[in-house]
């Protein structure tokens, strides 16, 4: 399943169970999804590649452990402006057209055209211009910022840090329009658009879950001040008085009473901002505590699951069901890779499974020989040699392939002698003289068909010296001399 950088996932409450078929890596990814989080943020949390994270998320989605969350609000599709009959601009144009049509020649009035609304909004006066929101009043504020206060490690971009520091540095000298980032204007629509832009810049949840350092209280303070400034400027009477005060201030006269009280940051505003910052810190601490509890609970569940697998493996091994024991030990080791007990138990059970399988293959090979099926016997001995690379199994494979494939018989014989040399070099006490004689006698047959006569004679001589009265070795040597 393909994920985009804008996708968000969230955990499904109560979906974690003790019998989930998850790898340790998938369990780790699941443990890091404690609340709604963007897919693009998960690789940095778990330290895995994007492809591994996406595969793990696809598995978690298929098991119903997580689910895709809704698109963020700022990514939602916003409908365009309506252009139908209810559009206020169209009604204004219709009203102007009806007014001009109602004036006849010589000033006589004509009836107003039906459908023109009463009290239609008049057109703006000629020469009037609505101030654009994107006229960057904040540019001079950014330029006045002290660069020594910038934090290169902060998640807030440098341009945004300059704006925050510049606005805070102005303090009470900051006007309501400066907060919103526009020049003084009497246009409500421009003020509304400017406030929407400012609220996106200063909203505390814009960087939710990240350590903002000293910029956190600044964002909370500026967000509250911009909200109060916007509410004050929405009142036409207060806005007009404030605009007059700004004009008088620009002309050298001060009129503090004309400024809206919501445009300045009072002690009460600061107190509220600090209280909001404390609440956010408390919420962050609660979230971190909840995350630790969830991780601890998940570790306990995984530990219990691994212990249950190990207990099943112990029961199966006691019943000599080594195959199921190996499977149970492997599951326990995958859940808890650091547990040496689980790993050693898995290796022990796997070795027993391999031994039992080899014994079965060797017995099948001898049965095939008794039935005259040389090819079937060679295949069984070859499978045993591939499964357990011991000198006995390699010598059997060489002896059985002598009549079918001389080159393969020679290769198995040489490999059997090399493994035998390694075993004898380690001083293995489990290899008897009769067993060594059998290995050399069977390897001699593979060497003989491969044309290595000098080495064949050497192996026969050493096998005769070790055989004693062993009837199996004597039978092998007799068959070799007859061939």
C-alpha positions, 0 to 999 in steps of 0.5 A, spaced: 500 500 500 502 506 498 502 512 503 503 519 501 507 524 506 500 527 508 497 521 510 496 520 518 494 514 522 492 513 529 491 507 533 485 503 534 483 502 541 483 495 544 485 492 538 492 489 541 491 482 542 496 477 545 496 472 538 498 478 533 502 475 527 507 481 528 515 481 527 519 485 533 520 491 527 512 491 526 511 491 534 516 497 535 512 501 529 506 500 532 508 502 539 510 509 536 503 510 534 500 512 540 496 518 537 494 521 530 501 522 527 503 523 520 506 518 516 512 522 514 514 523 521 514 515 523 521 514 520 524 519 524 521 516 531 523 509 529 529 510 526 527 505 520 527 506 512 521 509 509 520 502 505 520 498 512 515 503 515 510 503 509 511 495 509 509 495 517 504 500 516 500 496 511 501 490 515 498 494 521 492 496 517 490 489 514 490 487 521 486 493 524 491 495 529 491 502 526 487 506 521 488 512 516 485 519 519 482 524 516 486 529 512 488 535 516 484 541 516 489 546 512 489 540 506 481 540 506 479 542 499 475 549 500 469 551 495 470 556 491 466 563 491 459 562 488 457 566 482 450 564 482 444 569 483 446 570 491 453 572 489 453 579 493 457 582 487 453 580 482 447 583 486 451 590 486 452 590 479 445 588 478 443 594 482 447 599 479 445 597 472 437 598 474 439 604 477 442 607 471 436 604 467 431 607 471 434 614 469 430 616 462 432 622 457 431 629 461 431 626 468 425 622 467 424 616 472 423 609 469 421 603 473 426 599 476 428 592 473 424 586 477 430 582 480 434 588 482 435 587 490 433 593 494 439 596 498 444 593 493 451 595 495 453 601 492 460 600 488 466 603 491 468 610 489 472 611 483 480 611 485 478 607 492 483 601 493 482 595 497 489 594 501 491 587 499 493 582 505 499 580 501 502 587 502 508 585 507 508 589 513 511 584 516 518 584 512 520 591 516 519 587 522 523 581 520 529 585 518 529 589 525 530 582 528 536 581 532 539 575 529 543 573 535 537 570 538 535 565 532 535 558 534 538 554 528 535 547 532 528 550 533 523 546 529 520 553 527 523 556 520 528 562 521 523 566 517 518 565 522 523 566 528 525 573 525 517 575 525 516 572 532 522 576 535 521 582 531 513 583 533 515 581 541 521 586 541 516 592 539 511 590 545 506 596 546 508 600 540 505 594 536 499 596 533 493 592 531 494 592 524 502 591 525 499 584 529 495 582 523 500 584 518 497 589 513 497 597 513 491 601 516 485 600 512 477 600 513 476 594 509 473 589 513 474 583 508 481 585 508 482 585 516 478 578 516 483 575 511 489 578 514 486 575 521 486 568 518 493 568 515 495 571 522 492 565 526 495 560 521 502 563 523 501 564 531 496 558 532 500 554 538 498 547 535 501 549 529 508 545 532 504 541 537 508 536 540 515 539 538 519 543 543 519 550 541 523 553 547 522 560 548 518 561 542 512 557 545 510 563 550 511 568 544 506 564 539 501 563 545 502 571 546 501 573 539 495 569 538 491 571 543 493 579 541 491 578 534 485 575 536 483 581 541 485 586 535 481 582 530 475 583 535 476 590 536 477 592 529 471 588 527 467 594 530 466 599 525 466 605 531 472 603 534 475 601 528 474 608 525 476 611 532 482 607 532 484 609 524 483 617 527 488 615 532 493 612 528 493 618 523 493 623 529 499 619 531 502 619 525 501 627 525 505 628 531 499 628 536 497 622 541 491 619 543 491 613 547 484 613 549 482 612 541 486 605 541 482 599 542 483 596 549 484 589 545 490 591 541 495 591 546 497 586 551 495 587 558 498 584 564 491 580 564 493 578 557 500 575 559 497 572 565 492 568 560 498 566 555 502 564 561 496 559 563 495 557 556 503 555 556 502 551 563 496 547 560 500 545 554 506 543 558 501 539 562 498 536 556 505 534 553 507 531 560 500 527 560 501 525 553 508 523 554 506 519 561 501 515 557 506 513 551 510 510 557 505 507 560 503 504 553 510 502 551 511 498 558 504 495 557 506 493 550 513 490 553 509 486 558 504 483 553 510 481 548 514 478 554 508 474 556 507 472 549 514 470 548 514 466 555 508 462 552 511 460 546 517 458 550 513 453 554 509 450 548 516 449 545 519 446 552 512 441 552 513 439 545 521 438 546 519 433 552 514 429 547 520 429 542 516 433 537 522 437 535 519 440 529 514 444 533 519 445 539 523 449 534 517 453 531 515 455 538 522 457 540 523 461 534 517 465 535 519 466 542 526 468 539 523 473 534 519 476 539 525 477 544 531 477 540 536 479 546 534 473 550 539 468 550 535 462 553 530 462 547 536 463 542 539 456 545 533 452 545 531 454 538 538 452 536 538 445 540 531 444 537 533 445 530 539 441 530 535 435 533 530 436 527 536 436 522 538 429 525 531 426 525 530 428 518 537 425 516 536 419 519 529 418 516 533 420 509 538 415 510 533 409 512 530 411 506 536 410 502 538 403 504 530 401 503 531 404 496 538 400 495 534 393 498 529 394 492 534 395 487 532 403 486 539 406 485 537 412 483 532 413 489 537 411 494 542 416 491 537 422 491 536 420 499 543 420 501 544 426 497 539 430 501 541 427 507 548 430 505 545 437 504 542 437 510 547 435 515 554 436 512 557 430 516 563 425 513 558 419 514 553 422 509 557 425 504 561 418 504 554 415 503 552 420 497 559 418 494 558 411 494 551 411 491 553 416 486 558 412 483 554 408 479 550 414 476 555 420 476 562 419 476 564 426 477 559 427 482 561 421 486 568 424 486 566 430 488 562 427 494 568 423 496 573 429 496 568 433 500 567 427 505 575 426 506 576 433 507 570 433 513 573 427 516 580 430 516 577 436 520 573 431 525 579 428 526 583 434 527 578 436 533 580 430 536 572 428 536 571 422 541 564 420 538 567 417 531 569 410 532 575 406 528 569 402 524 566 408 523 572 411 520 573 405 516 566 405 513 567 412 511 574 411 507 571 405 504 565 408 501 569 414 499 574 410 496 569 407 491 567 415 489 575 416 488 575 410 484 570 411 478 573 418 478 580 416 476 584 417 482 587 410 483 593 412 487 588 416 492 583 410 492 589 405 494 591 409 500 583 409 502 583 402 502 589 401 505 587 405 511 580 402 511 583 395 512 587 397 517 581 400 521 576 395 520 578 389 524 573 384 524 567 389 522 563 385 517 560 391 514 567 394 512 569 387 510 563 387 505 564 394 502 572 392 501 570 386 497 565 390 493 570 395 491 575 390 489 570 386 485 568 393 481 
